[in-house]
């Protein structure tokens, strides 16, 4: 059965295809961005490592730009194992040549829309507090700061206090209604 892409006015969200894996590591400009994107993945970030991402119950997506259908983003929608009514977004990234064009906000909104259509009561994510551009995109998509979580990243031998952002189904509906 073919999956119909979720569309916004400028982009389409389609299921991730293996052939897109080569592009994603090219979107990471430096070690700081690699840490923000995938702090549990060994460097260098490769297509093979991207292929290995994803949770067992999660879904992976590529954001395509219209009208050319070029991949401009990647993200994941995962069910939180300890709370099936909560979904979390992971590994969100936009092609650096397309950053600042609203694609991060669109990717976030399209993933949230899909999560709420699947019955989520809440969608959440964690973000590094110094990733101001990402925080702004998530806020523009409707998410609010919901607290903080400390995560340990053995590959980097450090713990980081991350900002948790979230939105409830009710608040998403309220903000999406014209």
C-alpha positions in Angstrom: 0.0 0.0 0.0 1.4 3.4 -1.0 1.8 6.0 1.7 0.4 9.3 0.8 2.9 12.1 1.7 1.9 14.6 4.3 2.0 18.0 2.7 2.3 21.6 3.7 2.3 24.6 1.4 6.0 24.2 0.7 7.1 20.6 1.5 6.1 17.0 1.6 6.9 14.4 4.3 7.6 11.0 2.9 8.9 7.7 4.4 12.7 7.6 4.7 14.4 5.8 1.8 17.8 4.2 2.1 19.0 6.2 -0.9 18.5 9.4 1.2 21.0 8.2 3.8 24.0 9.4 1.8 22.8 13.0 1.9 22.2 13.3 5.7 25.9 13.2 6.8 26.7 15.9 4.3 24.3 18.2 6.1 26.4 18.1 9.2 28.8 21.0 9.0 31.0 20.4 12.1 31.5 18.3 15.2 29.2 20.5 17.3 26.3 19.8 14.8 27.2 16.1 14.8 26.9 16.1 18.6 23.6 18.0 18.5 22.2 15.6 15.9 23.4 12.3 17.1 25.3 12.3 20.4 25.1 8.5 20.6 26.6 7.9 17.2 30.3 7.5 16.6 32.0 10.0 14.3 32.4 10.3 11.5 28.7 10.3 10.8 28.2 8.0 7.8 25.2 6.8 5.7 25.5 3.4 7.4 25.1 5.0 10.8 22.1 7.0 9.6 20.6 3.7 8.3 21.0 2.3 11.8 19.1 5.1 13.5 15.5 4.7 14.4 13.5 3.0 17.1 11.8 -0.3 16.7 8.4 1.3 17.0 9.4 4.6 15.3 9.0 6.0 11.8 11.6 7.8 9.8 10.9 10.5 7.3 12.5 12.7 4.6 11.2 16.2 4.0 11.1 17.0 0.3 11.0 20.5 -1.1 8.5 21.3 -3.7 8.4 21.7 -6.6 11.6 19.8 -7.3 11.2 17.0 -4.7 14.7 17.5 -3.4 15.4 16.1 0.1 15.9 19.0 2.5 15.3 17.4 5.9 15.1 14.3 7.9 13.4 13.4 11.2 11.9 10.6 13.3 8.6 10.1 15.1 9.0 7.6 17.9 6.5 6.3 20.5 7.8 6.8 24.1 8.1 3.3 25.5 7.2 4.3 29.1 4.2 6.3 27.9 2.5 5.1 24.7 0.4 8.3 24.6 3.6 10.3 24.1 5.6 10.4 20.9 9.0 12.0 20.6 10.8 13.5 17.7 14.5 12.7 17.0 17.4 13.3 14.7 15.8 16.4 13.1 18.1 18.0 10.6 17.8 20.4 7.6 20.2 20.7 4.7 22.3 23.7 5.6 21.8 25.3 2.2 18.1 25.4 3.0 18.2 26.5 6.6 16.5 29.8 7.5 13.7 29.1 5.0 11.2 27.6 7.5 11.8 24.0 6.7 12.8 23.1 10.3 9.4 24.5 11.4 7.6 22.7 8.7 9.3 19.4 9.4 8.4 19.7 13.1 4.8 20.5 12.3 4.4 17.7 9.8 5.9 15.2 12.3 3.6 16.5 15.1 0.6 16.2 12.8 1.5 12.6 12.0 1.9 11.8 15.7 -1.4 13.3 16.7 -3.1 11.5 13.8 -1.7 8.3 15.3 -3.4 9.0 18.6 -0.6 10.8 20.5 -1.8 12.8 23.5 1.5 14.7 23.5 4.6 15.1 21.3 8.0 16.0 22.8 11.6 16.3 22.0 14.9 17.2 23.7 17.3 19.8 22.3 20.7 21.1 23.3 20.1 24.5 25.1 22.8 26.2 22.9 21.0 25.1 19.7 19.1 28.4 19.5 18.0 28.0 15.8 16.4 24.6 16.5 14.7 25.9 19.6 13.3 28.8 17.6 12.0 26.4 14.9 10.3 24.1 17.4 8.7 27.1 19.2 7.4 28.4 15.8 6.0 25.0 15.2 4.0 25.4 18.5 6.1 23.6 21.1 6.9 25.1 24.5 9.7 24.5 26.9 8.4 21.7 29.2 11.4 21.1 31.5 14.9 19.7 31.4 16.5 16.3 31.3 20.1 15.3 31.9 21.5 12.8 29.5 24.8 11.0 29.6 26.7 10.6 26.3 29.5 7.9 26.8 31.1 8.6 23.4 31.8 12.1 24.5 32.3 11.3 28.2 30.0 13.9 29.4 26.5 14.6 30.7 24.4 17.5 29.4 21.2 19.1 30.6 18.9 19.2 27.7 15.8 21.4 27.1 12.6 19.4 26.8 10.0 20.9 24.5 6.4 19.5 24.1 2.9 20.2 22.9 -0.3 18.4 23.8 -2.9 17.3 21.3 -5.4 19.8 22.6 -2.9 22.7 22.4 -1.8 21.6 18.9 -5.4 21.6 17.8 -6.1 25.0 19.4 -3.0 26.5 17.7 -3.8 24.9 14.3 -7.4 26.2 14.2 -7.6 29.4 12.2 
